[in-house]
Amino acid sequence: MSDLISASSLLLAILTTLFGTYYSSINEILNLEPNNFKDDDKANYAMAKIILKTKLIPLLLSSIFLTAIFIPKAIELVITSYNNVSTVKFEKIKYDTISTSYIAVTIFMISLTINIIIIASKFYRKMKSINPNRN
């Protein structure tokens, strides 16, 4: 179990570092306003497409993938803990720091993934608004 917590913590740290590194360029696009003349948005739209393909999509897919890998074990641990608490006297329950830490890391990963999904949704809407071919 300690190898699993080490792996999940390391992968969460890598994902968080990538998110922090990419966030400024993603946020730069999110702060753009559409120009009155659609042709003036061509450069911004081209830059947004590059950021989407090279940063946001890989970040989004990796966060979803990693979260999907670690959720089943976290659910298993929560169910096991619930069953132990509901069937054993409180005094006999042993606290497992490693399992609790794993669940906490998984919750942080889920939170980060939800945040990235929300940002990706905003980014997509922003790309539609700065698309030079918009109506």
Beta strands, then each sheet from edge to edge (+ up, - down):
end
